[in-house]
Amino acid sequence: MSAPQRLENQVADLQAEIEAAKSDPHVKDYMQKIRYFEGVFEDDYFVDAAEFKLISQTLARMNKVQRTIGHGNFNLISFDQMIKYGRNFSQVGEFSKVEMEYLEQLFFSDAKRYGFYGEKVMNGLTDRVASKDLLKVPKTGNYLFKGKSIQLYETLRRDVGEDIVLTSGVRSTVKQMYLYLSKVVQAEGNMSKASRSLAPPGYSYHAIGDFDVGKVGFGYQNFTSDFAETDVYKKLQDLGYISIRYTNDNKFGVRYEPWHIQVV
């Protein structure tokens, strides 16, 4: 058999596998969840009333830390630093043992129970982002890692133009916890629904190099599928060297995120 024939057969086999997968009810269910990520599904994981109350009070204290030290600094603080701020600032108040234990439990939980299938990229709850490894990106309030991340962003600014903007950079474990728990509260305790829009703490690639971009002046729509219709996104695709972390058929259990640039 000639090489072209072998290649043709391989392509045909792959297409057959794809068609078979589409007819699999499990695959259909999975794809429905990431496409209708705001929906509620029969096997979604919900917290009970007591846990929801604990999440709400812990989140409120974390928000006090953020208001005290500022949003930019909150993006980078470690777990130990957050606990210290609670202890040292009366306007925050000390984190209780129950609150700290809950955050620890959340970090070490297997996110597959919520329907999130991504890789865990942060193994230590108290791991700290070293400031010497970061650069603050002017006029964005966000930081990027030196090396690949900042180099790629600067290349995008050059190749796409001034219409592209960094919308989210480095996020510490604490920041990801705050965002995730905020999403859980917004989802009325549905952790599966929250996980379809935001990686649970420890699983976010923002902690090790990925970043989000948007179109200047596009506001919150930069974090919706509308971004994929912008000239900025179309220019990104035309470049040929950009990878999107969460594609519309990703295997992580996450909604389509055309704004999320894969670096690592």
N, C-alpha and C positions, 0 to 999 in steps of 0.2 A: 504493500500500500504506500502510495506517495505521501510526502509530507503535507501537501495541501489537502489531500483527502483525509489524513489523520486529524488535521486541524478542523476541517469541516465536521467530522464526526464528533470531535470533542465539543464543538460549539452546539451541535444538535443535542448531545447528551446533556449539556448544561441547561439548555432551554427546556428540555423535558423535565429536568429536576426542578427548575423554577416553577413550571406549570403544575407539577405534582405538589410542590410546597404550597402554592396558592389555594389548592383544593383541600389542604389539611385544615380541619376546624380549629386546631390549636394556633396555627399560623394566622388564620383569619381573625381569631379573637385577639391575638397579640397586635396585629396591624390596626385593628379597630381601636384598640386602646391608645396607641400612640397618635393616631389621626384625630381621634375625638378625646383628647387628653383631659378636657374639662368635664367629661361625662363621669357618671358614677356607675361602676360595674359590680356585678353580683359578688365577685370574689375579692373586691377591694378590702384593704386592711384598715380598720378604724380603731382609734384609741377609745378607751372607755371614759366616762365622765370624770373620774378621779384623775386620770392621766391628763386629760384635756385641761383641767384646772391647774395642774402642776406645770404643764407646758406654758400656759398663759402667764402664770406668775413668774416663771423663770425668764420668759421672753421679755416681760416688763422690766425686770432687773437688768437684763442685757441691754435693753434700749436706753436705760439710764446711764450705763457705762458709755454707750455710743454718744449720747448727748453731752456727756462730761468731757470726753477726750476728742470728739470730732469724728466725722465720717471717714476721713482719710486715714487717720491713725487706727480707727476701729477695723479697717480692712486688713491690718497687719498684726494686731496684738495676738499673743499666745494665750492659751488657757490659763496658765499660771498668772500672767499679767492681769487678765480679767478678774480673777479671784482676788488679786492684790488690790485692784482698784475698788472692788466692792468693800474690802476690809478698811481701806484708807479714806474713802470719801463718803461722808454721811448722807449726801444726796443720792447715793447709789444704794448703800446698805449691804451688809455682808451676805454673801450667798450661803444659804442654809445647806446642811449636810445632804438633805433630801434633793435639793436642786442640783448640787454638784454630782451626786450619785446618778441622777437621772441623765445629766449631760454625758457622763462617762458611759452609761449603759447605751445611750443613743449612738455614741461614736463607735462602740465595739459591736453593735448589732449587725447581723448579716442583712444587708439591704434587699436581698432576694425575697425576703418575706413580704416586702412591699411591692415587689414586681420590678425592682431596679436590678439590672444585670451587668452593670459596669464593673470595671476593675477598681479595687481599693488602692489608692495611690498614696495615702498618708497612713502610716501604721502607728504613729505615736500621738496620743491625745495632746501631750504637752509640747510637741515639736514646734519650734519657733522659726519664723521667716527671718533670715539674717538681713539686716538693713544694708550691709555692705554689698549684697548681691542684687540690690534693687536700684531702679532709677524712677523718679517721679516724672510723669509725662505732663508737660505744661498745658494748662487750661483744661485739664480733664479731671483732676482730683484723684487720679488713679496711678498705680505703680506697675511697672513691668520688670521682669527679671533681666539682668544684663545678659548679653550673649544672644542666643537665638531669638528670644521674644522681642526684645527692643529692636534688633536688627530687622526682623521681619516687619514689624510695625512701621519702621522708618522707610523700608522698601515700599510698603503699601502706600504710604503717604506720597512717596515720589511717583509711583506708577499709576495710582488712582486719582490723586489730586487732593486738594484741600477740602473736598466734600466728605471725605472719610474721617471718622473720629473714633477714638478709643472710648467705649462705653463702660467697660469693666475689665480690670486687670487682675493683679494678684489678689487672692482672697485667702486669708488664714483659715484654719479650722474653726475658730470662733466666729468669724464672719459668715462662713458657710452654715454653721449651726443656726445663727440668727436668721439668715435668709430662709433656711429650710423650715424652721419652727414657725416663722411668720407665714409661710405657705401652708403649713399644716393647720394653723388656726384659720386662715382664709378658707381652707377646704373643709372646715368644720370637723376636724379630727381625722380626715381621710388621708392617711399617709401614702397610700398608693397614688392617689390623685396628685398629691404634692410631689411625689417622686417622678411623675411623668413630666413635670415642668422644671424640676430642680434636683440636682444630685444630692443625696444625703451627705452629711459631713463625713469627710475622709475619702469620698469618692469623686470630688471635684478636681478636674484637671486645671482649674484656675490656681490651684495650690502649687503647681509645678511648672507652669509655663503658658498654658492656653490663655486666650483673651477674646473679648467680644468687641465687635466694631459696629458702627452705624453710620447713618447719613446725617450730616450736620443739619439741625433744625427739624428733624423728623420725630423727636421726642420719644414717647413710650412705644410708638409704632416700630421703632428699631428692634423691639423685643417681640414682634409678632411676625407672622408669615408675610405681612405687607412689605417687610424689608426686602424680600426676594424679588419684589417687583420694581425696586428702585434702580436708578442708573448706577449707583455705587456697587450694588450687588452684581449687576451684569458685568461691570468692569472687572470685579474680582474674579468672576468665572472666566472671563476672556484672558486673564493673565496666564492661566494654565498651570500655575505652581501652588495654588491654594487648595487646602483640604478643609472641609467642614466636618467638625467632630460628630455632630448628631444629624445625619442625613435623614431624608424622609422615609427610609427603610432601615434605619439603624437597628442594631441588635441589643441595645442597652435598655430599652423600655422607656425611652425619652422622646418627647415631642420633637418635631423637626425644628432645628435651630440654625437657620441660614447665617446668623450673625456670629456663630461660635467658631473661631479660627483654631484649627488644630496645629499645635507647635511641636509637642512631644509625642 
